[in-house]
Amino acid sequence: MRIIHTADIHLGSPMDSKFPKEIAEVRRGELRKSFANLADYARDNGVKAVMLCGDVFDRDQPYKKDKDFFYSVVKSHPMVDFLYLRGNHDREASYEGVEIPNLKLFGTSWTKYSYENVDIYGIESCEENAVSMYATLELDPGKINIVMMHGQVSDVPGKDLVCIPKLRNRNINYLALGHIHMPSYTMLDERGVYAYSGCLEPRGFDELGQHFFNFIGANGKFFVKRVDGAERQILEYSVDISGLKDAYAAAERVKAQVQFNPKFIYRVNLTGEVDCDTDLFEDDVYSYLKDQCFFLIVRDRTKKKIDLASYEKDMSLKGEFVRYVTESGDFTDEEKQMIVHCGLRVLEGEDCDL
């Protein structure tokens, strides 16, 4: 018996606030492609059931393109059951009026699907069942028991929460969770574990690194392994460029420290101290590096070395500002350097994060 656990696919996710329009459109297509690839993997590896633990779609009323795609993938893999438990993003009306034999749904009371020696239970959280659901879960200790839920793990029950203490010592072998977009795997009790598969495909810089779906074997010995199912990874690096005076040298230092993969997405933060007369050159560094990967963001997070004494007789607005800060008794020397650094950048028309 072979099963896949995945969640948080978020078909139709806009991503326009995270990437330029053309990149966001490509990434939306790759969300669909990753799910199609997972379905093909299930078919080719004798998987009987794919557990979709919430948020297949990014919204309650999915776009027709995404709904048609999802239904088409499910229908074209009739040898695989797709067990879908709706999450907080698509709980209202994602599947109204759809009947597909191998698309198995859940509701607000416990539903069970059985495969050989495996029982798979699932329930969708709502205000009415958030506390009572735990008392109604009854599992056969002689079976391999898998429980599907969507929510944040918690020590207390509640809507969109998964109360771990109330699930311990309940004969659960594997608690399959959705909602958290980074993968994790934790002991539940002496018998079982609970796991977030994470999102299938990362959508922003809050979803860094590798992403997986979980492949579960339940014939004889029970085992779980992670399978990399993503089209791309999103990675972030900070590179110290202290002492460098031009963009080319900074780009070369970045290349020496970052092993770029042409398929991946990167954000590079330039850090360290540079001379006060060094121009902000993140755009130039970007131009040297942009062809190294699929998409790149370069951010200047350097601090300029500032000789405060050199502003003592400067009659410009900058001089007035520096003298006001340095003569103040309200700040430490370190704080004065930070305030002057940020203030001078603002006076130059640049953005500054304290």
C-alpha positions, 0 to 999 in steps of 0.5 A: 500500500502506497500513499502520498501526503501533500498540501497547500498547492494554492492553485491560482495564487496571484504572486504579483506582489512578490514577482514581476507580472511575467514571472508571476504568470510563469510561476502560476503555470508551474504550480499547476505543473508540479501538481500534474507531475505529482499525479504522474509520480503516483500513477508510475509508482503504484500509489493508491491514494493522494492525501490533499490536506487543504488549500488545493486552491488559493481562494473559495471561488477558484478561477475556472482555468484552475478548477478545470485543470485540477479536475482534468488531472484527477480524471486522467489518473483513475487508478489513484484516489485523490482524498481532498480535505478543504483548508481555510483558503478554499473551504466554501465552494471549491467543489460544488456540483462535481462528481468524479469517482476517484475524488474523495471528499470530507466534511465536518464530521469524521469520514473514513476511507479504507485501503487494505490494512490502512484506514484514512480519517479526515475532518474539516474544521469549523466553529461547531466542531473545533472542540468536539471533534476529538471526542468522536475520533475512534480508531481500530488499534489493529489497523494502520491509522492515518488522520488528515487535518488542516491547521496550526498545531496547538496545545488547545483546540480551536477553529483551524487549530490541531490540538496535539495533546488530544491526539496522543495515544489514540492509535494514530500512525501518521497525522497528515497536516496542511496549513504550514508551508514548510515541511516538518516531521515530529513524534506524536507519541510512541506509536505515531508521528505528525507531519506537515508536507509543506507547500508543493511549490514555493511562492515567495521568500517566506518559503525558502529551500527545498519543498517535498511531498511525503511518500508513505509505504504501509505494507508490512513495515510503515515508512515515510520518505520525502520526495522533491516535487518542486519545479524551483527553489527560492533561496536567500543569501547575505554577502559581505562586500566590506571594502569593495568600491565597485559593482563588478568586484561586488558581483564577483564576490557574490559569485564566489559565495553563491553557487547559482542554479539557473532554475532557481530564484534568488535574493541576495542582500549586500551587507558590510561597511563601505566607504561613504563615497561609494555609490549605491550599486545594487542595480549594477550588481543585478545587471552582472548577475541576472543571467545566473538564475531564473529570477534575481533580486539584489538589495543593498543592506550595506552601511557606510563608514562615516567620519562624523568629524568631517562634517563639523564645518560643513554648512550644508543640510547634511552638515546641520543634520550630522552636527545635531545628531552628534551633539545630542546626549540622547544617543550612544555613539553606536546609535549616532552612527546608525541614525547618521547613516540612515539620515544621509541615505534618505537625504540622497533620495535612497530608501533606508531600513533601520 
